Amino acid sequence: VPMGVLSCMKYLMFIFNVLVFAGGTCLAGVGVWVAVDPAGFQDIVAVRAVLSAGAWLLLAVGIALSLLGFLGCCGALRRSRPLLLL
C-alpha cells in the first residue's frame, strides 16, 4: 500500500474520531443541561420521569461517545491497533 494512502487514512480516521468526540461532548452537555435545569424542558416533555431518564441517558451516551472518540483520536495518531479496536 502506498505511503500516501496510509497517511490519508490516518487523517481521515482522526477527523472522524474528532467528530465522534465533538458529538459525544455535545450530547453530554445537553444531558447535563436537562438534568440541572429540567424546568425549561417540562413544556417539551410532559412526564417528569421520562425527562429525568432521558437526561441521564443522554449524559451516559455522551460520555461513552466522548471517551470512544478520544481513544480513537489517540489510536489514529499513534497508529495503535489496540486503541482503534477498542
TAMO-V287727 format. One record per residue. N is the residue number from 0. RES is the residue in three letters. PHI is phi as a letter, one per 20 degrees, with the letter a starting at -180 (999 if undefined). PSI is psi in whole degrees, 0 to 359 (NA if undefined). OMEGA is omega in whole degrees, 0 to 359 (* if undefined). Layout:
# TAMO-V287727
n: {N | N}
res: {RES | RES}
phi: {PHI | PHI}
psi: {PSI | PSI}
omega: {OMEGA | OMEGA}
This chain:
# TAMO-V287727
n: {0 | 1 | 2 | 3 | 4 | 5 | 6 | 7 | 8 | 9 | 10 | 11 | 12 | 13 | 14 | 15 | 16 | 17 | 18 | 19 | 20 | 21 | 22 | 23 | 24 | 25 | 26 | 27 | 28 | 29 | 30 | 31 | 32 | 33 | 34 | 35 | 36 | 37 | 38 | 39 | 40 | 41 | 42 | 43 | 44 | 45 | 46 | 47 | 48 | 49 | 50 | 51 | 52 | 53 | 54 | 55 | 56 | 57 | 58 | 59 | 60 | 61 | 62 | 63 | 64 | 65 | 66 | 67 | 68 | 69 | 70 | 71 | 72 | 73 | 74 | 75 | 76 | 77 | 78 | 79 | 80 | 81 | 82 | 83 | 84 | 85}
res: {VAL | PRO | MET | GLY | VAL | LEU | SER | CYS | MET | LYS | TYR | LEU | MET | PHE | ILE | PHE | ASN | VAL | LEU | VAL | PHE | ALA | GLY | GLY | THR | CYS | LEU | ALA | GLY | VAL | GLY | VAL | TRP | VAL | ALA | VAL | ASP | PRO | ALA | GLY | PHE | GLN | ASP | ILE | VAL | ALA | VAL | ARG | ALA | VAL | LEU | SER | ALA | GLY | ALA | TRP | LEU | LEU | LEU | ALA | VAL | GLY | ILE | ALA | LEU | SER | LEU | LEU | GLY | PHE | LEU | GLY | CYS | CYS | GLY | ALA | LEU | ARG | ARG | SER | ARG | PRO | LEU | LEU | LEU | LEU}
phi: {999 | f | f | f | f | f | f | f | f | f | f | f | f | f | f | f | f | f | f | f | f | f | f | f | f | f | f | f | f | f | f | f | f | f | f | e | c | f | f | f | d | f | f | f | d | f | e | f | f | f | f | f | f | f | f | f | f | g | f | f | f | f | f | f | f | f | f | f | f | f | f | f | f | f | f | f | f | e | l | e | f | f | f | f | f | f}
psi: {130 | 151 | 325 | 324 | 317 | 320 | 319 | 317 | 321 | 312 | 327 | 319 | 322 | 314 | 318 | 317 | 329 | 320 | 321 | 318 | 315 | 319 | 318 | 321 | 319 | 317 | 317 | 321 | 317 | 321 | 317 | 318 | 315 | 323 | 325 | 321 | 72 | 346 | 325 | 341 | 1 | 335 | 327 | 313 | 117 | 326 | 124 | 326 | 321 | 320 | 316 | 316 | 321 | 322 | 315 | 326 | 316 | 318 | 314 | 316 | 321 | 317 | 318 | 317 | 322 | 315 | 317 | 317 | 320 | 314 | 325 | 321 | 315 | 318 | 323 | 319 | 323 | 355 | 45 | 113 | 317 | 321 | 321 | 326 | 334 | NA}
omega: {180 | 183 | 180 | 179 | 179 | 179 | 178 | 178 | 180 | 182 | 175 | 177 | 178 | 180 | 178 | 180 | 174 | 177 | 176 | 178 | 180 | 177 | 178 | 178 | 177 | 178 | 179 | 178 | 178 | 177 | 177 | 180 | 180 | 181 | 183 | 184 | 183 | 183 | 180 | 183 | 180 | 176 | 182 | 181 | 187 | 184 | 184 | 180 | 179 | 179 | 180 | 179 | 179 | 179 | 180 | 177 | 176 | 180 | 181 | 180 | 179 | 178 | 179 | 179 | 178 | 179 | 179 | 179 | 179 | 179 | 177 | 177 | 178 | 180 | 180 | 181 | 181 | 186 | 181 | 181 | 180 | 178 | 179 | 178 | 179 | *}
